[in-house]
Amino acid sequence: MPLGFRSSQERRIIVHFHFFKNAGTSVESILRAHFRRRFATYEPGGPAETFPAGALEPFLEKNPNLAAVSSHTICFPPPARKGWTVFPIVFLRHPLDRVLSMYNFEKNQESDSPGAVLARETGPTGYVTERLRNPGERTLRNYQAWMLAQHLAPAGDDEALLAAARQVIMELPVVGMVDRFAESIHRFNRWLAPHFPGLDMSPEHRNSSALSSLGVSGRLARLREETGPDLFERLEKENRIDLELYRLANERMGRDDPFIQES
């Protein structure tokens, strides 16, 4: 049975998987505007940690009034509990566009975190090179696939991770795309509104930057220019799985979604 369609007459919950630098602040703002006190964010640990969906269940149990929750650190899949119907919101982004957004975000934030210091002191080439130096660094290596499907694939098996992440993308009722944000929000609204009376999600993009007007192709050209072709090509190889997921999500957005019924 497709995700978000488990039979339940009791509790309906939207879970937004807030992948870092994937328009999550905008999605949270939209959910907060509608649900108000029935919306919350939840992070059970530090920003560099990740947790299985089971870590979210006690929080939802203690807050039975919540109808929507967002988390940076809870990994897919959604929690599965008898009596709950969970509606997942996931946004994907071109992985190298996401790298550029990460760099600019960390460079410009007023913070002494290791990432912010690295971005300010080394520039884009040093930032990417240093973060890729650690083989366990996930944020610049197929991060989206890992957040979606790490529970389904043996560690270190890229082919299994790709197959598992593709399966997740195909089973999601709706997949959002950062560079098609307005269209994505309209699709989510058409899917969710029948289950959440009065829901009217309207596109509202937060945390946009001066690079937004360049479009994906322009930003990728900027990243290639700033890092050099060799490092750019290495990033492409390191994100082979996420690039395939981005292609697949674009393909899905290009056709009608069978889970969505026109009103």
BELFENKA-V74038 format. One record per residue. N is the residue number from 1. RES is the residue in three letters. SS is DSSP state (a for helix, b for strand, c for the rest). PHI is phi in whole degrees, -180 to 180 (* if undefined). D_FIRST is the distance of its C-alpha to the first C-alpha in whole Angstrom. Layout:
BEGIN
n,res,ss,phi,d_first
N,RES,SS,PHI,D_FIRST
N,RES,SS,PHI,D_FIRST
END
This chain:
BEGIN
n,res,ss,phi,d_first
1,MET,c,*,0
2,PRO,c,-59,4
3,LEU,c,-58,7
4,GLY,c,88,9
5,PHE,c,-125,7
6,ARG,c,-68,7
7,SER,c,-65,10
8,SER,c,-165,13
9,GLN,c,-111,16
10,GLU,c,-105,18
11,ARG,b,-126,18
12,ARG,b,-116,16
13,ILE,b,-136,17
14,ILE,b,-89,17
15,VAL,b,-118,18
16,HIS,b,-96,20
17,PHE,b,-87,20
18,HIS,c,-86,24
19,PHE,c,-68,25
20,PHE,c,-56,29
21,LYS,c,68,30
22,ASN,c,-120,27
23,ALA,c,64,28
24,GLY,a,-66,27
25,THR,a,-62,30
26,SER,a,-67,29
27,VAL,a,-64,26
28,GLU,a,-60,27
29,SER,a,-62,30
30,ILE,a,-66,28
31,LEU,a,-66,26
32,ARG,a,-64,29
33,ALA,a,-63,31
34,HIS,a,-86,28
35,PHE,a,-86,27
36,ARG,a,52,31
37,ARG,a,-72,31
38,ARG,a,-93,27
39,PHE,b,-116,26
40,ALA,b,-152,27
41,THR,b,-102,28
42,TYR,c,-146,27
43,GLU,c,-130,29
44,PRO,c,-74,29
45,GLY,c,-151,32
46,GLY,c,-75,34
47,PRO,c,-66,32
48,ALA,c,-92,33
49,GLU,c,-94,30
50,THR,c,-133,26
51,PHE,b,-138,24
52,PRO,c,-71,21
53,ALA,c,-60,19
54,GLY,a,-59,20
55,ALA,a,-69,23
56,LEU,a,-84,22
57,GLU,a,-60,21
58,PRO,a,-59,25
59,PHE,a,-64,26
60,LEU,a,-68,23
61,GLU,a,-65,24
62,LYS,a,-75,28
63,ASN,c,-127,27
64,PRO,c,-67,25
65,ASN,c,-81,26
66,LEU,c,-69,24
67,ALA,c,-114,22
68,ALA,b,-152,22
69,VAL,b,-142,23
70,SER,b,-130,24
71,SER,b,-148,24
72,HIS,c,-75,26
73,THR,c,-111,26
74,ILE,b,-84,22
75,CYS,c,-89,20
76,PHE,c,-65,17
77,PRO,c,-87,14
78,PRO,c,-64,14
79,PRO,c,-63,15
80,ALA,c,-115,13
81,ARG,c,-139,15
82,LYS,c,-58,15
83,GLY,c,93,16
84,TRP,b,-113,14
85,THR,b,-116,12
86,VAL,b,-105,13
87,PHE,b,-112,13
88,PRO,b,-84,14
89,ILE,b,-113,17
90,VAL,b,-132,18
91,PHE,b,-116,21
92,LEU,b,-109,23
93,ARG,c,-145,26
94,HIS,c,-56,29
95,PRO,a,-62,29
96,LEU,a,-79,33
97,ASP,a,-64,33
98,ARG,a,-65,32
99,VAL,a,-61,34
100,LEU,a,-63,37
101,SER,a,-65,36
102,MET,a,-60,36
103,TYR,a,-59,39
104,ASN,a,-66,40
105,PHE,a,-62,39
106,GLU,a,-70,40
107,LYS,a,-63,44
108,ASN,a,-96,44
109,GLN,c,-80,43
110,GLU,c,-87,45
111,SER,c,-152,45
112,ASP,c,-108,46
113,SER,c,-65,43
114,PRO,a,-55,43
115,GLY,a,-65,41
116,ALA,a,-66,43
117,VAL,a,-63,46
118,LEU,a,-61,45
119,ALA,a,-63,44
120,ARG,a,-70,47
121,GLU,a,-91,50
122,THR,a,-117,48
123,GLY,a,78,47
124,PRO,a,-62,44
125,THR,a,-65,45
126,GLY,a,-65,46
127,TYR,a,-61,43
128,VAL,a,-67,40
129,THR,a,-60,43
130,GLU,a,-68,43
131,ARG,a,-71,39
132,LEU,a,-82,38
133,ARG,a,-64,41
134,ASN,c,-84,39
135,PRO,c,-64,37
136,GLY,c,-90,34
137,GLU,c,-68,34
138,ARG,c,-97,31
139,THR,c,-65,31
140,LEU,c,-111,33
141,ARG,c,-128,31
142,ASN,c,45,27
143,TYR,a,-60,26
144,GLN,a,-69,23
145,ALA,a,-63,22
146,TRP,a,-65,23
147,MET,a,-68,22
148,LEU,a,-85,18
149,ALA,a,-138,18
150,GLN,a,-61,21
151,HIS,a,-73,19
152,LEU,a,-104,17
153,ALA,c,-129,21
154,PRO,c,-62,24
155,ALA,c,-58,27
156,GLY,c,86,29
157,ASP,c,-100,27
158,ASP,a,-64,26
159,GLU,a,-67,25
160,ALA,a,-67,22
161,LEU,a,-64,22
162,LEU,a,-62,21
163,ALA,a,-62,19
164,ALA,a,-68,17
165,ALA,a,-66,17
166,ARG,a,-61,17
167,GLN,a,-63,13
168,VAL,a,-60,12
169,ILE,a,-61,14
170,MET,a,-73,12
171,GLU,a,-89,9
172,LEU,c,-65,11
173,PRO,c,-59,11
174,VAL,c,-139,14
175,VAL,c,-119,17
176,GLY,b,-88,20
177,MET,b,-131,23
178,VAL,a,-61,27
179,ASP,a,-81,29
180,ARG,a,-131,27
181,PHE,a,-64,27
182,ALA,a,-61,28
183,GLU,a,-60,25
184,SER,a,-63,22
185,ILE,a,-62,23
186,HIS,a,-62,23
187,ARG,a,-66,20
188,PHE,a,-61,19
189,ASN,a,-64,21
190,ARG,a,-64,19
191,TRP,a,-77,16
192,LEU,a,-86,17
193,ALA,a,-55,20
194,PRO,a,-63,19
195,HIS,a,-98,17
196,PHE,c,-131,20
197,PRO,c,-52,23
198,GLY,c,85,26
199,LEU,c,-66,24
200,ASP,c,-141,26
201,MET,c,-76,26
202,SER,c,-119,29
203,PRO,c,-58,29
204,GLU,c,-151,32
205,HIS,c,-91,32
206,ARG,c,-102,34
207,ASN,c,57,36
208,SER,c,-76,37
209,SER,c,-123,39
210,ALA,a,-64,42
211,LEU,a,-79,40
212,SER,a,-58,38
213,SER,a,-70,40
214,LEU,a,-75,40
215,GLY,a,76,36
216,VAL,a,-61,34
217,SER,a,-63,37
218,GLY,a,-67,40
219,ARG,a,-70,39
220,LEU,a,-66,38
221,ALA,a,-63,41
222,ARG,a,-64,43
223,LEU,a,-64,41
224,ARG,a,-63,42
225,GLU,a,-66,46
226,GLU,a,-79,46
227,THR,a,-97,44
228,GLY,c,90,46
229,PRO,a,-64,44
230,ASP,a,-66,44
231,LEU,a,-70,42
232,PHE,a,-61,40
233,GLU,a,-67,39
234,ARG,a,-64,38
235,LEU,a,-60,36
236,GLU,a,-60,34
237,LYS,a,-66,34
238,GLU,a,-69,33
239,ASN,c,-120,30
240,ARG,a,-57,29
241,ILE,a,-70,25
242,ASP,a,-65,25
243,LEU,a,-64,27
244,GLU,a,-69,24
245,LEU,a,-64,22
246,TYR,a,-62,24
247,ARG,a,-62,24
248,LEU,a,-65,21
249,ALA,a,-65,20
250,ASN,a,-62,23
251,GLU,a,-63,22
252,ARG,a,-65,19
253,MET,a,-69,21
254,GLY,c,-83,23
255,ARG,c,-134,21
256,ASP,c,-65,19
257,ASP,c,-92,16
258,PRO,c,-66,14
259,PHE,c,-85,12
260,ILE,c,-103,15
261,GLN,c,-108,17
262,GLU,c,-65,21
263,SER,c,-82,23
END
